């Protein structure tokens, strides 16, 4: 089996890694995690010579000594010591048991307090027993099949087997996602998120998070939850609205659980929309133009705007007479459902980030979220855009009606903002969207329902679907927002214009090719 040799720098050192092409992604990540002397819950990213993030996976391209990759720990806690996953699991289960008992009895029994004390004592013993950090030479070769690997300095914790033949396949086994139930997979994400939640995200990542060029594809689900937590903390929402950190974490995790595993309208899409909203808040300096409560409404609406999306749009819901269409009388059935799910999550005491608000604050946030989420129904697009156009020449940030329309526009822009991102980030999202569209049109054909024209795989091509959408939806909307915030021209309007050119060129090339192949 061929091996790959990767040259990289970490903590100012030049190093070399070697691994087989058939290694699992988890094993490769663990290899680089050890090279960075990071714990299992720290967040690592690899950058190429151009400064772009690349996936740490078996597909990582071999390089030469002249083009080093750069490995960085982008979220870390220098005071923490990595604990065995079994101990993390025990601690989580104990915390869950205590919460349940507290609900029933109102206090923690002595036996649970004693168990917690034992776990804490064991953790302290591990910390005290930590060996001194190994210092390595300037040029170290980390080879997956060598017995003299950097894994040895972690064997004292039982994280890796030390059997004299340390290969990637001999590491402590990890459960494969494909073999886990949905519930087990979610709990695994929860444990990882909670373990990472106290990590310090680097300033470089925090600043990158505020930009439309942020690449969502390089982050795992637990890492995205950490970054969402960072957004809420950096906008000072926890202090302003008296939100307990644990309640915020429970809320974010429940939101994650209520996004379905479908091609496009999934948790990753939720993260992208929320991250774009976060970036727009910073880019337009809305922190000094709107009250913090309105910023909270916009960010939380972005987070919740597609909760429990089934992958079939409103037209399908109405034509198929689904439960959602019947429940909401054919009026924005999906958007009404997303709102209802959001406030269902907030009705749980352990997830209620609104529980310490005044009655007036709660009414303001609930009303604002409902308006913003319902505004994402594309059937209302022209109505909302036309309202904004009328207000544009006399826009007043102190006017309640003006602010409400702007908040709707901001959520709408964030929702359909993929084409404002770099093409390498945006184009895979189009593939995901078309997959979801084609799934719907296939189902419509099978059920004898009217087939949604722009979703029909027999009539729609990738470039044709985008050129129309960009020309008639994105550009008018983004242009109007740029009139109010001229700084957005370079950040979202120009990238969308470039995307239109890209897909127009692709469409012309496709038609030319069709013309030459016809008899």
N, C-alpha and C positions, 0 to 999 in steps of 0.2 A: 504494500500500500504506500502510495506517495505521501510525502510529508511537506508541509509548508513551513517556510522560515520567515518570521516576521521580525523586522528591526523596529524598535520603538524606544522612546525616552519616557521615563517616569521618575518623578521627584529629582529631576536634574541628572539622572543616570541614563547611560545608553545600555540597552539590553536587547536580548535576542530570544525569541520564543520559537519553539518547533512543535508542531502537532500534526497528527494525521488528518487527512481530508474527511475521514468518516467519523470524526469525533462529534459528540453532540454539542449543541449550542451552549447548554448549561456547563458542560465540562470546559469549553474554551473560555467562557466568562470566568469560571473559577480559577483557571490558570492565570489570567491577567489580574484577577482580584488578589491572588497571592503575590504576584509581582509588585503590585501597588501597596502590599502590606495592609490591605483593607479587610474589614470584617465582612461577613456574609450579607449584611444589610446596608452597607454603604453603596452609593450610586457611582458607577464608573462610566466614563465616556471616552471613546477613542477618536482622535482627530487626524485627518490626513495632512499632507504638506501644504494644502491650500487653506487649512483651517476649518474644513467641513467635517461634520460628525459622520463617522462610518460605523456600520454595525459590527459589534464584537460577536462574531459568529464563525463557524467553519468556512464561510464564504469570503472571509476577509482576504483580500488580495495580497499575495506575497510581494515583498518590496526589496529594495536594495539599501545598502548602508547610506546611500546618498539621498534617500527620500524617507527619512524616519517618520513613523507615526508618533503621535503624542498621546500618552495615556494619562488621564487625570481622574482623581476622585472629586466629583463635582458636588457631592453632599457627604459630609462626614462629621463625626463627633470624636475629637481626638482623645476625649476622656473615657470613651466607651470601650468595652472589651467584647468581642464577638462571642456569643454564647451558643452552645450546641442547639440545633433546632428542636430537639426533644425538650430542652428546658424552656424554650420559648413557648412551645405547645402547652406544656404543663402550666406555665404562668398564665397563658391566655384562658385555658379551661378553668383554672382556679378563679380568675377574674369574672368569667361568665357565670360560674356557679354562685359566686358571692353576690353578683347583681340580682340573680334570680331569688336567692334567699332573702336579700334586702327587700325585694318587692313584697314577699310574703310575710316576713317576720319584722321588718323595719330595722333590723340590726344584724351585724355579722356574728354568728355563734363563735364561741371560743375556739372550737376545733378548726374553723377556717382561718382565724387569726393565727393559730399555731402553725398551720400548714404554710401560710404566707411567710411566716417568720423563718421556717425551715428553708423555703425556696430562696429567700433573700440571703440567708446565711450561706447556702451553697454557692450562690453567685459571688459573694464576697470572697469565699475561699478560692474560687477560680481566678478572681481578679488578683488576689495576693500571690497566687501561684504562677502568675504570668511570667514567662522567661524574659530576660532582657532582649531587646530588639536585635535581630541579626543584622549586622552591617555587611553589605556585600561589596565586591569590587566594582570598579567602574564598568566593566564589560562582563555581564553574566549571561550565560546561555541557559534558558529555561526550556528543557526538552521534555516532552510528555512521556517519553519512554525511559528516561534516565533515572536510576535510583538516587542520584544526588540532586534532587530538585528542591526548589524552595518550599515544597509542601511540608518538608520535615519539621519546620519550625512551628507548624500548626498541629502536629500530631499529638501534642500534650493535651489538647482539649478533646481529642477523640473525634475531631471533625473529619479526618481522613485516615484511612487505614495505613498502617506501616508494616507491610508484609515483605519488605525487601525487594519487591518488584512493582514499584509504584507507577502504574500507568493510568491514564485518564479513565479507563474502564474499571479500574479498581477503587475509585473513590467511593466514599459513602453513598449508597444509592439514593437517588431522588425520585419521588413519584412522578411518572410521566403524566402530563396534562390530559392526554387522550384517555388515560385509564381512570381519571378522576370523575366523580359526579359533578354536576354543576355546583351543588352546595359545597362539596369539598374544595373545588377550585376557588370558589369565592372566599371561603375561610382561609385558604392559603394566601390569597391576595390580601385579606384583612390582616393576617399576622405579619406579613411582610411590610404592609403599609404602617402598622403601628410600631413595628421595630425601626422603621426608617423615619418615622414622624419627628423624632427629636434631632435628626441630623441637620447640620448646618449646610444649606445650599450655597454654593460659591457665588460671589458677586457677579462673575461673568455670566453664569446661567440666569441669575435674577434679572440682569439687564437684557439678556437675549429673550427672556420670557415676555418682555414688554414690547416686542417687535413682531410685525407680520411675517417675518422670514423664519420664525421658529419652526423647527422640523419635528412634527409629532411622531413620525414613524420610528424615531430612535428611542422611544421611551416605553417601558412596560407599564401595565395597569397600576401597580402599586406605586411606581414612580410618578405617574400622572396624578395620583391622589395626593402625594406629597407636594407636588407643584401647585395643585389647587389649594391646598392648605396655605402654601406660601402666599398665594394671591390674596386670600382673605386676611392673612396677617399683615401683609405689606400695605394693604389699604386701610389698616387699623380698624377693621370691622369688629374684632374681638373686644377691643377696649370700648369702642363707641356704643356697641349694643349689648355689652356684658355677656358675651358668648363664652362659655367654658370650652377649653380646647378639646376635652374628651367628647363633648356634645357635638362640636363641629366635625370631629373625626367620625363619629357615628353617623352623622347626617351625610357626609361625603361618601361613606361606604354604602349607605342605603341607596343613595342616588346611583352609585355604580351598579348595585345589584338590580336596579329597576330599568337598566338599559339592556335590550335584548341582543343576542348574538346573531345579528343580521348584517348583510354586506355593508350598508352605509349608515343608517340611523342608529349607530351603536354608541358605546361609551367613548370611544376614541373621537367620534364626531362631536359628542358633547364636550369633550376636553378642548377640541379645536375651536369650537364656537366660543367657549368661555375664555380661552386664551386670547382669541382675537378681540373680544370685548375688553379684556384686561389691557391689552396693548393699546386699543383705541382710547381708553380712559387716560392712559399716560401720554400718548402722542398728542391728544387734543387738549391736554391740561384741564380735563373736566373736573379734576379734584378742586380746582379753584373757580369753577363756573356753576357746579351743581352741589347740592347738599350731599353729605355722605349717605344719607338714607336713600337718595335716588341712585347713587352709584351701587349701593347694596342691591337695590331692586334690579338694576340692569345685569349685574354679574350673576345673581342668583337665578334670574329669568333665563339667562343664557345656559346656565348649568342644567336647569330643569326643563328646557323648552321642548325636548323630544322624549321625555320619560315614557317607557313602555311602548315605544313605537313598534307596530307589528310588521313594518316593511311594506305595507300596502296603503296608498294615499287616500285622501277623503273621497275622491271620485269613486274609487273601488268600494269604500265603506258604504257609500250611499247606494250605488248600483246593486251591491250584493245584499243590501239591507241587513248589515251586521248589527250586533248588539250595540256597538258604539253609535252607529247612525240612528238607531231607534231611541237610544237613551238621550241623545242630544238633538233629536228632531232634525237631523241632516244639517245642523248649523255647526260648522267647524268641529266635527266629531273628534278628530285626533287632538287638536289643540285644547279643546275642553277636557279631554282625557288626560293630557299631559299635566294640566293645571291640577286636576283632581288628584292625580297620583302624587304630585309635589306636596300638596297640603295634607295628603294622607300620611306621607313620611313625616311631615312636620307635626302631625298630631301625636306622634309617639314621644313621650316625655324625654327619652334618652337621645332623641334626634332633633328636638325642638330648639333650633338656634334662635327662635323668636320669643322664647318663654319669658325673658326678662325685660321685654319691651313694655311701654305703656300701651294702653288701649288705642290711643290715637296713632302711635307708631305702627302698631300691628295692622290697623285698618289701612294705613297709607301703603305699607309694604304689600299686603295681600291684594289690595286694589291695583297697585302698580304692576305686580307680577302677572295678574290675570290679563290686564290690558296688553302687556308686552308679549306674553306667550301667545295670546290670541292673534296678535299682529303678525305672527309668523305664517299664518295661513295665506298662501300665495293668491288665493281668490280675492284677498283684500289688498293686494299689492298696489294697484293703481289708485285706489281710494286713499290709502295712507300717504303714498308718494305725492299725490296732487295736493293734499292738505299741507304737506311740508313745503311744497313749491309756493303756495300762496303765502305762507308765513315767512318764507326766506328773506324777502327784502326788508322786513320789519322785525326780524327775530329778536325776542327779548328773553334772556335767561332768567329773568325774575317773574315771567308770566307763566302761570300754572299750566294753561292749555298748550303753550309753546313747548314747555319742558316735556309734557306728556308725549307730544308728537315726536320730539327729538329722541326720547327714550325708545319709542317703538322703532324708529328708523335705525337707531344704533343696534338694537337686537336683530333687526332684519338684515342689516349689512353684515353683522357678525355671522349670522346663520348661513349666508350664501357667499362667504368670502374666500372660498378655496382658491379661486382664480387670482386673488391678490397675492397669493403665496408663490414662492419660486416654483418653476415648472416641475422640478423633481419631486416636490411635495404635493403639488396640486394634481398632476396627471393621474397618479394612482387613485386619488379620490374619485375622479371621473369614472375610472374603470369600476370602482365599487358601486357608484350610483347607477351606472348602466346595468350592472348585474342585478341590482334590486329592481330597476325598471323592467328588465326583461322577465324577471321572475313574476312580476305582477301581470304583464301582458300575456304570458303563457297561461297563468291561472285564469285570466279573463276569457281566453279562448276556450279553455277546457270547460268552463262553467257556462259558456254561451252568453257572457256579459259583453257590453260594448267595450271594444279594445281601445285603450288610451293611446292616441296616435303617436305621441312622442316617446312612448315606451315600447313600441312594436319592433322587435328585433329584425323583422323582415323589411322594415321601412326606414329605420333610423341608423345612421352611422355615427361613429364617435365624433368626427369633426363637425358634422351638420348639427348634431344635438347641441354643441357648445357655441357655435357661431351665432345662432339665433338667440340663445339664452344670454350671451354676453352683450350682443348688440341691442336687444330690446328690453332686457331686465337689468343686468349689472351696470352697464355704462350710464343709463339715465339715473339710476339710484345713486351710484358712487359719485357721479358728477355733481349731483345736487348737494350731497353731503360735503363735498370738497369746496363748494361755494361758501359754506359756513366755516369750514376749517381748511384753509388753503394748504396747510402743511401736509394734508393727506394726499395731495396730488402725486408726490413721489412715492408715497408708501403704499397706496392701494389703487389709485387711478391709472398710473403709468403701467404697473404690472398687468392690470386687466386689459389695457390696450395692447400690450405685447402678447398676451394670451389670445386675443382676437386675431392678431396677425398670424400667430403660430397655427391656430386651427383653420384659419382661412387658407393659408398656404397648404396645409394638409388636405383640405377639402379639394382645392384645385388640382393638386397632384393626384388625388384619388380619381377625380373625374377624367383627368388626362389619361391615366392608366387604363380606365374603363374604355375610353375611346379607342385606344390603340389595340385593345384585345378583342374588340368587336369584329366579326367577320365582314 
